[in-house]
Amino acid sequence: MKWPSLKPDLVEALCALGDAYNSFDKGEMALLLFEKALKIDQDHPLARIGLPRALMSLGRMDEAALHLKEAIERGIAVPAAHNALARTRKYTEEPPKLAAILRELQDPGHMPEEAATLHHAAGKILNDLRRYKEAIDHFKQGNQARGQIFDIGSYRRWVDAMIETFTPELVASMAAYGNPSEVPVFIVGMPRSGTTLTEQICASHPSVHGAGELGKLARTANGLGLKDRTGADLGKSIAKMTPDLSRTLADEHLAYLRERAPDALRIVDKMPHNFELIGLVGVLFAKARIIHCRRDAIDNCISCFVLQFSEAHSYSGDLQTLGLYYREYDRLMRHWSKVLPGRIFENRYETLIENQEEQSHRLIDYLGLPWDEVCLRFFDRAGSVNTYSNWQVRQPIYKSSVKRWKNYESEIQPLIEALGDLAEV
């Protein structure tokens, strides 16, 4: 079959499938699809950007950079290409591409999302160069350009409802309904709290499979109505969870995990926002392990603010809203600690950075597995990493991100004030 003879919309289908594979940390399979798409249309923007993103997920940064430079030279998806190119390496001296990005920003024809993408690319390079005031200005402009609004009041009421619904008594009374398997491991926390690093260390162990960020638990919660933030009665959602339904949902979830690694003793789902659904985990899997990644609150929030997250993370585009959101996350996690006392392993990012070997031993011990030295060389691990951490997790542990926020202190007062007593200043 000759690819050029097929319908042009096949390119978009191939790219959509490639993106799906990439999101499931299957970079090698994504790569093949993007290569096929480019054979049909070498200038298609989705394929031009998708291919280097797949390469980046596999740690092939130099190859990705060549493809991105070619896209920029050909004038294809220029803002996205600049942004991805800025993330292929850390800069120690000003690259010519910074001037190119700043020139591109002068073009009034860019859509808001494209302008945001360029601002974030400039901010990333300037941050690498330690020109922090200029960097934070670009990050602020990038977030403002997107114009995303997050209803913190509605979110706060939903957290109230989750706390009222998932009491320690309720979860204890339903725990026998689910599946007693010890296979599931959930790594949760705010984005940028060390979840990817933690998964890489655990998944280096020969008995552990790292499945990446899975949407399965959220889909189950949506089906039950647990993520409805319109004031719905969450108690009614829980009333649906009969012993039979709970067992069915747990068995189905376990089968979904098993498809990814039939023989693994532990399978890790590192979707950070599963922190919202730990009560549901407690009902479905009474013996699941839950690792909570916690980081200095200001550092964590700044690391979110400077990245161009999807609209699902619209709380991160405004410093005050971000601080208030973090307080809700913290409140919910404190509640889950009461619901499942002694069950949640708190993994402090700073502790892991300071003493990698000792904390790695604790993690593997918590998983109920014998120690393996390979866990200390997580950065040598093959495989795909489809998060903003895909460059970092291929390096040995570094300490430069601890107390990073002090570089921006004068520019982030709304965040510090919103965090209140959670800000360690």
C-alpha positions in Angstrom: 0.0 0.0 0.0 1.4 3.4 -0.9 0.9 6.0 1.8 0.5 9.0 -0.5 -2.5 7.4 -2.2 -4.5 7.5 1.1 -6.8 10.2 2.3 -5.2 13.4 3.7 -7.2 13.1 6.9 -5.2 9.9 7.6 -2.3 12.1 8.7 -4.4 13.6 11.5 -5.6 10.1 12.5 -2.0 8.8 12.6 -1.0 11.9 14.6 -3.9 11.4 17.0 -2.9 7.8 17.6 0.7 8.8 17.9 -0.2 11.4 20.6 -2.3 8.7 22.4 0.7 6.3 22.4 3.0 9.1 23.6 0.5 9.8 26.5 0.8 6.1 27.5 4.6 6.4 27.5 4.9 4.3 24.4 7.3 6.6 22.5 8.7 3.9 20.2 5.2 3.2 18.8 4.3 6.9 18.6 7.5 7.5 16.6 6.6 5.0 13.9 3.2 6.6 13.4 4.6 10.1 13.2 7.2 8.9 10.6 4.4 7.4 8.5 2.4 10.7 8.8 5.4 12.6 7.5 5.8 10.3 4.5 2.3 11.4 3.5 2.7 15.1 4.3 6.2 16.3 5.2 4.9 19.7 6.2 1.9 18.7 8.4 2.3 20.6 11.7 0.9 17.8 13.9 3.4 15.4 12.5 6.3 17.9 12.5 5.8 18.6 16.2 4.7 15.1 17.2 7.8 13.3 15.9 10.3 15.3 18.0 8.0 15.1 21.1 8.1 11.3 20.8 11.9 11.5 20.5 12.1 13.7 23.6 9.9 11.2 25.5 12.6 8.6 24.7 15.4 10.9 25.8 16.7 11.4 22.2 17.0 15.2 22.7 19.6 15.9 20.0 17.6 14.2 17.3 14.5 16.0 18.5 16.3 19.3 18.4 17.3 18.7 14.7 13.7 18.1 13.7 12.5 21.2 15.6 15.1 23.4 14.0 14.0 22.2 10.6 10.3 22.9 11.5 11.3 26.5 12.5 13.3 27.0 9.3 10.3 25.8 7.2 7.9 28.0 9.1 5.8 25.1 10.4 4.2 25.3 13.9 6.8 27.8 14.8 5.7 28.7 18.4 5.3 25.1 19.4 8.6 24.2 17.8 10.4 27.0 19.7 8.8 25.9 22.9 9.8 22.2 22.5 13.3 23.1 21.3 13.8 25.2 24.5 13.1 22.1 26.5 15.6 19.8 24.8 18.5 21.1 26.9 19.6 23.5 29.7 21.3 26.7 28.5 24.4 28.2 30.1 24.9 31.0 27.6 22.4 32.9 25.5 21.4 31.0 22.3 20.5 32.8 19.1 17.1 31.3 19.3 16.2 33.6 22.2 16.4 36.6 19.9 14.3 34.7 17.3 11.6 33.9 19.9 11.5 37.6 21.0 11.2 38.7 17.3 8.4 36.1 16.8 6.6 37.6 19.8 6.4 41.0 17.9 4.1 39.4 15.3 0.6 40.6 16.2 -0.9 37.7 14.1 -0.3 35.0 16.7 -3.3 33.4 18.5 -3.4 33.8 22.3 -2.2 30.1 22.8 0.7 30.7 20.4 1.8 33.9 22.1 1.6 32.0 25.5 3.8 29.2 24.0 6.4 31.7 22.9 6.4 33.5 26.2 7.0 30.2 28.0 9.8 29.3 25.7 11.5 32.6 26.3 10.9 32.3 30.1 12.4 28.8 30.1 15.7 30.0 28.4 15.9 33.1 30.6 15.4 31.0 33.7 18.3 28.7 32.6 20.4 31.8 32.1 19.5 33.0 35.7 17.8 36.2 34.3 15.0 35.6 36.7 13.2 38.9 36.6 12.9 38.7 32.8 11.9 35.0 33.0 9.0 35.5 35.4 7.8 38.5 33.4 7.5 36.1 30.4 5.8 33.4 32.4 3.3 35.9 33.7 2.6 37.2 30.2 2.2 33.7 28.9 -0.3 32.7 31.5 -2.2 36.0 31.0 -2.4 35.5 27.3 -4.2 32.2 27.8 -6.9 33.9 29.8 -7.9 30.8 31.7 -10.2 31.1 34.7 -10.5 28.7 37.6 -13.4 28.7 40.0 -11.7 28.2 43.3 -14.9 28.6 45.2 -16.5 25.7 43.4 -13.4 23.6 43.9 -13.4 24.4 47.7 -17.0 23.3 48.0 -16.2 20.1 46.1 -13.3 19.3 48.5 -15.8 20.0 51.4 -18.2 17.4 49.9 -15.4 14.8 49.4 -14.3 15.2 53.1 -17.9 15.0 54.3 -18.6 11.9 52.1 -15.5 9.8 52.5 -15.3 9.6 56.2 -12.9 7.1 57.9 -15.9 5.1 59.0 -17.4 4.9 55.5 -14.1 3.8 53.8 -13.5 1.2 56.6 -17.0 -0.2 56.2 -16.6 -0.6 52.4 -13.0 -1.7 52.2 -13.9 -5.4 52.1 -16.0 -4.8 48.9 -13.1 -4.4 46.5 -10.2 -6.5 45.4 -7.5 -7.5 47.9 -4.7 -7.4 45.3 -1.4 -5.8 46.3 -0.5 -5.0 42.7 -1.8 -1.4 42.4 0.5 1.4 43.5 -0.7 5.0 43.2 1.8 7.9 43.2 0.0 11.1 43.9 0.6 14.7 44.7 0.6 18.1 43.1 2.2 18.2 39.6 5.9 18.9 39.8 6.2 17.5 43.2 8.6 14.7 42.3 6.1 12.1 41.0 8.0 11.2 37.9 11.3 10.9 39.7 9.6 8.7 42.3 8.0 6.5 39.7 11.4 6.1 37.8 13.1 4.9 41.0 10.3 2.4 41.8 10.0 1.2 38.2 13.7 0.5 38.0 13.0 -2.4 40.3 12.6 -5.7 38.2 9.3 -6.5 40.0 7.7 -3.1 39.3 6.1 -1.8 36.2 5.8 2.0 35.8 2.6 2.5 33.8 2.8 6.3 33.6 -0.1 8.7 34.2 -3.3 6.7 33.7 -6.8 8.2 33.4 -8.6 5.0 34.6 -9.3 6.0 38.2 -10.7 9.4 37.1 -12.9 7.7 34.5 -14.3 5.4 37.1 -14.9 8.4 39.4 -16.6 10.3 36.6 -18.9 7.3 35.9 -19.9 7.4 39.6 -20.5 11.1 39.6 -17.7 11.7 42.1 -16.0 14.5 40.1 -19.1 16.5 39.6 -18.4 20.0 40.9 -21.9 21.4 40.3 -23.1 20.8 43.8 -24.3 17.2 43.2 -24.9 15.0 46.2 -21.8 12.8 46.4 -23.5 10.7 49.0 -25.8 9.4 46.2 -22.7 8.5 44.2 -21.4 6.4 47.1 -24.9 4.8 47.6 -24.5 3.3 44.1 -21.4 1.4 45.2 -22.9 -1.9 46.2 -20.5 -4.7 47.2 -21.0 -6.2 43.7 -20.4 -3.0 41.8 -17.3 -2.2 44.0 -15.8 -5.6 43.3 -16.6 -5.3 39.6 -15.0 -1.9 39.3 -11.9 -3.1 41.2 -11.6 -6.3 39.1 -11.9 -4.3 35.9 -9.3 -1.8 37.1 -6.9 -4.6 38.0 -7.4 -6.2 34.6 -6.6 -2.8 33.0 -3.4 -2.7 34.9 -2.5 -6.3 34.2 -2.8 -5.7 30.4 0.3 -3.5 30.8 2.4 -5.9 32.8 1.0 -9.4 33.3 3.8 -10.6 35.6 4.7 -7.5 37.6 4.3 -7.7 41.4 3.5 -4.0 41.5 2.1 -1.7 38.8 2.5 2.1 39.3 0.0 4.7 38.2 1.6 8.1 38.7 -1.4 10.3 37.8 -0.7 13.2 40.3 -4.3 14.3 40.6 -5.4 10.9 41.9 -4.8 12.7 45.2 -8.4 13.8 44.8 -9.7 10.2 44.8 -7.8 8.4 47.5 -11.1 7.6 49.3 -12.1 5.7 46.2 -8.8 3.8 46.1 -9.4 2.8 49.8 -12.8 1.3 48.8 -11.6 -0.5 45.6 -8.1 -1.7 46.8 -7.7 -2.1 50.6 -4.1 -3.2 50.1 -3.0 -0.8 47.4 0.1 1.2 48.2 -0.2 5.0 48.0 2.9 7.2 47.8 2.2 10.9 48.4 4.9 13.2 46.9 5.2 16.4 48.8 7.5 19.3 48.0 8.2 22.8 49.5 4.9 24.6 48.8 6.3 27.7 47.1 8.8 25.7 45.0 6.0 23.3 43.9 3.7 26.1 42.9 6.4 28.1 41.0 7.3 24.9 39.1 3.6 24.7 38.1 3.3 28.4 37.2 6.2 28.4 34.8 4.9 25.5 32.7 2.2 25.7 30.0 -0.1 23.1 31.3 -3.3 22.0 29.6 -6.6 23.6 30.4 -7.2 20.8 33.0 -4.7 22.7 35.2 -6.1 26.2 34.8 -5.6 26.8 38.5 -1.9 27.2 37.8 -2.1 30.3 35.6 -2.6 32.9 38.3 -0.3 33.1 41.4 -3.1 33.8 44.0 -5.4 31.1 42.6 -2.5 28.7 42.5 -1.7 29.3 46.2 -5.4 28.9 47.2 -5.6 25.7 45.1 -2.6 24.3 46.9 -4.3 24.9 50.2 -7.2 22.8 49.1 -4.9 20.0 47.9 -3.2 20.1 51.3 -6.5 20.1 53.2 -7.7 17.0 51.2 -4.4 15.1 51.7 -4.6 15.8 55.5 -8.1 14.3 55.4 -7.0 11.2 53.5 -4.2 10.6 56.2 -7.0 10.3 58.7 -9.1 8.1 56.5 -6.2 5.7 55.9 -4.0 6.1 58.9 -0.5 4.7 58.4 -1.3 3.6 54.8 0.1 6.6 52.8 3.8 6.9 52.4 4.8 10.5 52.4 7.8 11.0 50.1 9.4 14.5 50.7 11.1 15.7 47.5 13.8 17.5 49.5 14.5 14.3 51.5 14.8 12.3 48.3 17.2 14.9 46.8 19.3 15.1 50.0 19.6 11.4 50.6 18.6 9.4 47.5 19.9 6.0 48.6 18.2 6.0 52.0 14.9 7.3 50.7 15.0 4.9 47.8 15.5 2.0 50.3 12.4 3.3 52.2 10.3 3.4 49.0 11.2 -0.1 47.9 10.6 -1.4 51.5 7.2 0.3 51.5 6.4 -1.6 48.3 7.1 -4.8 50.2 9.9 -5.8 47.8 13.6 -6.8 48.4 16.2 -4.1 47.7 17.8 -3.9 44.3 20.9 -1.7 43.6 19.5 -0.9 40.1 17.0 1.5 41.7 19.9 3.9 42.4 20.6 4.2 38.6 17.0 5.1 37.6 18.3 7.6 35.0 19.8 4.7 33.0 16.4 3.1 32.6 15.2 2.6 29.1 11.6 3.6 28.1 9.5 6.6 27.5 8.7 9.5 29.8 5.9 11.7 28.7 5.9 14.6 31.2 7.7 17.9 31.5 10.3 16.0 33.5 11.5 14.0 30.6 14.9 15.7 30.4 15.4 15.8 34.2 14.7 12.1 34.9 17.5 11.1 32.6 20.0 12.9 34.8 21.4 11.9 38.2 19.6 13.6 41.0 20.3 17.3 41.1 19.7 19.9 43.9 19.3 23.1 41.9 15.5 22.9 42.2 15.4 23.1 46.0 14.3 26.6 47.2 14.3 27.8 43.6 11.5 30.2 44.5 13.9 32.5 46.2 15.1 33.6 42.8 11.6 35.1 42.2 10.7 36.2 45.7 9.9 39.8 45.0 7.8 38.9 42.0 5.6 36.2 43.6 4.1 37.8 46.7 0.5 37.0 45.7 1.4 33.3 45.8 3.2 33.5 49.2 0.3 35.4 50.7 -2.3 32.9 49.4 -0.3 30.0 50.7 -0.4 31.5 54.2 1.0 29.2 56.8 2.0 26.6 54.2 4.7 28.9 52.8 8.0 28.2 54.4 9.7 31.6 54.0 
